Amino acid sequence: MKVLQLELPDTLAKDLMPMDSRYICQLIDLGMKQLKMENALVLLKKGGVSIGYAAKIADVTMDEMSTFAYAKGLIPTFSIETLKEELAA
């Protein structure tokens, strides 16, 4: 493990101070997952990547990425080629 020192707004620091370091690590991990999915969704919306590739760069399953996209109001499109690639994987 690495030690990381951060400057945080007082309100955030106040909320984090009583927490156990394992809980803070879990919180950061969840935040990073969310951020990766948001970034992949931007690429997906632009049409530059498939849902499968978006999931891969976000490091989540295709089901997770699809659910996330739907929750954000985006209905991923699947081409015949994409479906063949996904079924072959």
Buried (B, 14 or more C-beta within 10 A) or exposed (E): EEEEEEEEEEEEEEEBEEEEEEEEEEEEEEEEBEEBBEEBBEBBBEEEBBBBBBBBBBEBEBEBBBEBBEEEEBEBEEEEEBEEBBEEE
